[in-house]
Amino acid sequence: MLHTAMLRRGPLFSVPCVGGMLVLLCSSLSLLYILNCRITQYNGSPLTYPMSLAGLKHPSLGSTGPDIGTGADGTRGARAGPAQSGGLPSVQSYQVLLQEREEQHQLHISSLKKEISHLKETLQERSQQLKEVQDSLKRSAPAERQEAGARSQGGGLEEAQGVKSQQTDLQEFLRSQLSKAEVTVGSRLPNEYAVVPFESFTLQKVYQLEMGLGRSPEEQPARKDKRDELGEVVEVALHSLNTPSSQEKPENSKVYTPSDFIEGITRTERDKGTLYELTFRGESNNEFRRLVLFRPFGPLMEVKNERVDTANVLINIIVPLSGRADRFKQFMQDFREVCVRQDGRVYLTVVYFGKEHMSEVRSTLENTLREVNFKNYTLLQLDGEFSRGRGLDFGVREWKGGNVLIFFCDVDIYFTADFLNTCRLNTEPGKKVYYPVLFSQYNPAVIYGSPANIPPVKQQLVIRRDTGFWRDFGFGMTCQYSSDYINIGGFDTNIKGWGGEDVYLYRKYIHSNLLVVRAPTRDMFHLWHEKICADELSPGQYNSCIQSKVMNEASHSQLGMRLFRNEIEAHFNKKKMKG
C-alpha cells in the first residue's frame, strides 16, 4: 500500500517541477532574443541623429541628405541611401537651425511676458479704482446709514466719474499730440534748417546725423535707454504682426520673426513725441509690411519747487601748475576781477611742481591778491614729474576746513561769475556732480587773419562755429564736493603728465549712483595756446598729438581755405588780368 500511495503522489509532485523548468526555459529564450535584437540594431543602420528632427527644413541644409523619419520597425532612425557617407547634414547645421528657432521662441515669450505684465498693471489699476469707490461707499456712519449711504454712493460715483474724466482728458491730450505731429501729413516749415531729420536703424546699427561723442555716423547704440527703446519698438511691431485681425485666417497668416525686419526710421519732435516707421518682409518677394508707431509725450509734471540759497557756499578752486609763469599772470588778473571782485565766495589753491619759476609764481600770486586784500589762498609745492591728477588730489586732501565744493581748473581756462553760480547749483553732496562742456577757442591768428587783427581776449569769447567748438571729449574741468571725491576714490595719481586722469575719475562717477550733470556752458572757455608735439613721443602718441593740434587750430572750412590758398589767389589774379 505504501508503494501504491507513492506511485499516486509521484505525478502530482512532477507537475510543478516540469512547469518551473518550462518557465525558466522560456525566460532564457526571451533574454537571448532581446540581446540578439540589440546587437543587430547597433550593428545595422547607424543612429547618427537620435533627436527627432522630422519636418524641420532649412535652406542651408539643402535637399541631398537623407530624411529623418520612422523606420520600418517603428524606431526613430535614418533612412540610409546610396550616398549615405556624403549626404548626411552636419551637426552644426542642425545646431544653427535649433538656435534660430530657440531665439525666435525666446523673443515671442519675451513679448508675451511684457504683454502679460502690462495687463497685470492695468488690472491692478482698475482694481485699485474699484477699491477706492467701494471704500468711499463704506464711509457712512451707522446712525445715518440710509442718508449717509446715499451721499456716499453719490460721492463714490462722482469720484469714479472724476477718474474716468481724467482718463478721457489724458486720451484726448495724447490724440491731440498725434494730430499735431508730422505723422500722416507734413507741416509748412520756414526753411531747410527747421526740418527734423530721421535716424535710420536696423537690428544691429543706428545711422545718425547727430554723431555725438563717438563721432561715428554708424554705430551700435551705446546707451541702454536707446537700445531698450528700439528693442521695445521692434517687439511691439512683431506682436502686432503676429496677432491676426478679424479679416485674416490664423492658419494662413505668416509668423513674423526679427529676421523679417528690414529697416526702421525714427525722429523725435521735442514737444510732441517720437515717430517710428518699421518695414518687414511680407509673404512674397515684392510684398512688405509697414508699421507706423508713435510714442506721444505726456503733459508736463512738476517734480520739484524749492529755494536754493548759495550765499554761504564756498568754492575751493584748485589749479595745478608747472612753469608757464606768463600765462599764470593772466589767469590771476582774471581771477581777481571775476572771483574776488564779482563773486567773493572762493578759495584758491595752487599746486606747483618743481622749484624753477617758483619764486615768480609766488610773487605773482601775492602781489595780485594784495591789491584787493584777498587772503583766502594757498600755494603748495610738489617735487617730481608733473602729474595733473596727483596735484589736484594733493590740493583736495590738504584742505582742512571740512566738506567743501571744489572746482578743478587749469590756467588756460577763462570763466565768468555766472559759471561759479552754475557750479553751485548743479552740485549736491552725495547726490550730484557737475561736468560742464566748455567752448574751446580756435587759433585767433587763423580766425582774424593775422596777429595784428586779434582783439582783446574778452572780445574773442564768442560762441560761433568759426571761432571754436564744444570740447565734449574733455572732462578735466569739474565741480564736486570733496566728500564725493574722496568717497569715489579720487584720481589715479600714477598717471604722468596731462590727460587720462580726468576720464578715469569721470568713469568712476558714471559707474556710481551719483547723478552726473553733463551740459554745455556758455560761461567757460578754453583759451587757445600752441600745442607742441615732442619728438620723444611714440608714433601713436605723436599722431594723436597732431590730430589734437589740427582740431584745436581751426575749423574744417578755415583749414580748407588755407590748404587751397594758392589756387584761390591764382583764380583772383586771372580775374584781375581779364578785367
Secondary structure, 3 states (H helix, E strand, C coil): CHHHHHHHHHHHHHHHHHHHHHHHHHHHHHHHHHHHHHHHHHHCCCCCCCCCCCCCCCHHHCCCCCCEEECCCCCEEECCCCCHHHHCCCHHHHHHHHHHHHHHHHHHHHHHHHHHHHHHHHHHHHHHHHHHHHHHHCCCCHHHHHHHHHHHHHHHHHHHHHHHHHHHHHHHHHHHHHHHCCCCCCCCCCCHHHCCCCEEECCCCEECCCCHHHCCCEECCCCHHHHHHHHHHHHHHHHHHCCCCCCCCHHHCCCCCHHHEEEEEEEEECCCEEEEEEEEECCCCCCEEEEEEEEECCCCCCCCCCCCCCCCCCEEEEEEECCCHHHHHHHHHHHHHHHHHHHCCEEEEEEEECCCCHHHHHHHHHHHHHCCCCCCEEEEEECCCCEHHHHHHHHHHCCCCCCCEEEECCCCEEECHHHHHHHHHCCECCCEEEEEEEEEECCHHHHCCCHHHCCCHHHHCCCCCCCEEECCCCCCCEEEEHHHHHHHCCCCCCCCECCCHHHHHHHHHHCCCCEEEEEEEEEEEECCCCCCCCCCCCHHHHHHHHHHHHHHHCCHHHHHHHHCHHHHHHHHHHHHHHC
